[in-house]
Amino acid sequence: MEAAIKYADSKASEDVFRAVAASSSEKRGRTAGASGSELLRHFQKYCIDPAQTALDTHGQHYSKVAVELAKNRLTQVMRMNVGWRYQYIAKDTASRTGRFIHISDLGGQESDFNAVTAMDDGDRLAIYVSVKNRTSTMGGQDWPKAISALENIALEDRNRAGAYICVFGLAIEKGQRNIKKSNKSKQPYSMNTEHWMADFFWPFFSNKSFDEIAKAVFIVLKSKNRKAKDKDEFVPKDVIDSFGAECSKYGLVNVDGIFHDEDRLVEFLCGKVRKCNPKRTQ
């Protein structure tokens, strides 16, 4: 399980601010510059509402905004890490149970791994698994597409022999199992696709309960001193300054580093600003 957690850490995006702090002097400037650009893209791409974000940002210094964006971005990285972690723990523990004929990493965008098991009548059942943290990982309108995409993986698998089932494993959401239904028609999106909540998912694939898995993960994370408070750690000054320079390029801040132009902020957050107008920064 420790190996699965370490692998998940390597697959998830590395915290950019630790990368800057650890980079060599000749690469540090380029890394910080990339970090500032990434923060600015994050600012534009993930704002909840351009109008509200512009109102909240107007009059603030870029350094304060950069720190808040850094914390938000690190939270996203941590959530991604959790997804990778439980995906690989599920696959690893399933391989160790000995109850499955075959376990494979499908490597697809819609699916995480495939497990083949024998049924009572001697036939084989192929289980196509996509691991999510919780149901809320995706919006309600996205689930039908995700269910269809996962089932297409099973239908187009030329190596499959026998029956199949598609499973969305909700790794940290309490509950048993259910079939996702349309809110309007109350009909299942697919009779071959189920949601397996943590209290069913983990015993099935690992022979362990959800709380046993969580405690095991806690022990490993504690040994590595991986606490969530890492997101409150120091954000390097060169990353903050890089963000300020990027904002200046787009005319978002004045010579004092203050977000001063409400209209330009709204335009930028709406994706309309492409080049800096030097007059705007005066």
N, C-alpha and C positions, 0 to 999 in steps of 0.2 A: 504493500500500500504506500509506503514511503516513496518507492520508485515512481509510482503513478503520480503522486503529488509533485515530485520534482519535475517530472516530465510535463505536467500541466503548467508549472511555472515557466518552463522553457518555451512552451508553445504560446502562452499569453504574451501580449506586448510588454516589454520591459519598461519599468517606470522611467520615463525619459529624464527625469531630474537626477536620478541616481546615475544614469548613463552619462549625463553631463559631468557630474561630480567626479566620476571615475575615469573619464576620458583623458588621454594624454594632452599635453599643452598644445601641440601642433594641430590636434584635431578638435580641441575644445571649442574654439570659435565657430567652426562649421557645425558642430553638434548643437551648440547653444542657438545658432541661427536657425537650424532646422526645428528646434524646440519652440522658438518664438513663432515661426510660421505655422507650426502645428496647433499652437494655442489659438492663433487668430482664426484658423480654419474651424477649430472646435467652437469658438465664439460664434461664428456665423452659422455653422451647420446645425448646432444643437440648441440654439436659443428656442425657448418655448413659444415666444411671441415677439416678433421684431419691435412692435410698438412698446410693449411693457419692458423689454430688455433695454431698449434705447432710453426709456424714461429712467430706469434704475441705474443705467451706466452714465448718463449725462452728468457732467460736473465732477466725476471721479477721476483720480489720477490713474494712469495705466498700470502702475505697480500694484495697486489694490485689486484692480480687475484681474491682472495676471495671476495673482495668488489664488483668487477664488476659482478661476478657470482651471488652474493647476489641480486644485483639490477635486473639482468635478471630474476632470479627465482621469485622475488617479482612481476615483470611485468606479468609473467605467472599466478601467483596466482590472480592478479587483473583481468586478462582477464577471468579466470575461474569464478571469483566472478560475473562479468558482466553477463556471461551466466546463472548462477543460478538465479541471481536477476531478469532478464527479463522473465525467465521461470516461476517463481513463481508469478510475477506480472501479467503475462498473464492469468495464471490459476485463480488467486484470483479475478481479475477484471471480468473475464468471468463469474465466479460464481455469482458476484454481479449484473450483468446486468439483469438477469431474462429472458434472451432470449433463454437460453439453457435448455433442459429437464434434462440433466445430465452432470456433469463434474467429471472426475475421473483421478487420478494419476495412470498411467499404470505401473510405476516403472520399465520400461524396459530400456535397454541400448540405443536402437535406438529411443525410443519415450518418450515424456515428459508427455503429458496428452491427454485425449480423451474427446471430446465434442459431445453431441448428440442434434440435433435440428430438429424441424418439418419443412417439406417443404410445399409448397402451396397445393399440392395434398393430404396432410395428412400423407404421408409416412415419415419415419425418415431417417435422414442423419447422419451417424457417421463420425466425423472428427478426424483423428489421427494426432497429432501435435508433431513435433520435433522443438524446438526453437534453432536457431543458431544466433550468433552475426551478421555475414555477410556471403556472398557467399564465400569469401576467407578463411573462417574458415577451409574449407577442400579443398584439391587439386582437380583439374578437374577429375583426374583418380579415386578419391574416391567417387564422387557423384553417379555414377551408383550403386555401392555397397550399399551406404546409402539409396538410393531410393528403391532398391530391399528389403533391410532389413525392412524398414518402412512399405512397402506394405505387406510383409509377416505377420507383426503384425496384420494388418487388416484382411487378408485372414484367419488367424488361430484363430481369436477371436470368440469363440463359443457363446459368449453373444451378438454378433452383430446381429441386425435384420434390414434388408433394405439395402439401398445403403451406400457407403462409399467414402470418399476422403482422401488422405494423403497430409499433408501440412508441408512444411518446412517454419517456420516463421522466417524471417530474421529481427530481432528485431531492429537493428540500421542501416539498409541500406535503403536509400530512394528509393521509387519506388512503383509500384502497384503489379501486379501478372503476373507470366509467367510459362511456362512449360519448364523444362530443356531438351535440345536436344543434341544429339551426334554431335560433331563438324565435324565428317566425313560423316555420313549418313544424318544429319539434321533431323533425326527422333526422336520423343520424347522417352525418356527412359521409360516413363510410362504415359498413358493418364489419370491415376487416381491420379497422384502426381503433385502438384503444388508448386511453390515458391511464398509465399506471402511476399512482401516487407513491410517495416514499415508503409508506407502510406495507405496500405490496411489492413495489419495484425492488427494493433492496433484499428482502428475504428471498425473492425469486432468483435473482442473479448472484447473490453473494452468500446466501445462507446466514446472513446477519441482519439484525434489526436496524432500523434507521438510527436510533440513538447509539448503537454500537459503532456504526460507521462514523457518526459525528464525533464520538469520543476518540476514536482512533485518529481521525484527522486532527483533532485538537492537540493530541499528544505530539504529533509530528510538527505541527505549526509552532507549538510552544518550544520544542527543542530547537527550532530555527529562529525563534524570537520574532515570528511574523505576526505582529499585532496590527489591528486596523488603524491604530493611531499614527501609523507611518504617514498617512495622508496629511498630517499636521506638521510634518517635518519641514525643515528649511527648504525653500525654493531658491536655487542659486541666483545671485544677482545678475549674472550674464544672461540667464534665461529671461528674467524679467525685463532687462534692458533690450534684449532681442525682440521681445513682444512689443515693447514701446516703439522700437525702430520700425517694425512691420506696420504698426498702427499709423505711424507718421507717413509711411509710403502711400497709404490709402487716404491720407488727409483726415484721419479720425481724431487726432489730438493736436493741440496747439503747441507752441514752443515751450510751454510749461508742463507738457505731458498730460494735459487735461482733455477729456472727451468734451468738446465744446460746441459741436454742431449737431443739433438734434436731427435735422433733416438728413444730413449725410450718414448719421448712424443708422437711421431707419432704412435708407437706401442701401447701405452696405449689408445690413442684416437680411434684406430682401433680395440680395444677390445682384444689385444693380450697379454697384461701384466697382470699377475695374482698375482705373488708374488714378493716381494722386493728382489733385489740382493744387499746386503750391500755394495759391492765394488763400485756400481754405485753412492752411496751417498757421496763418499769421494772427 
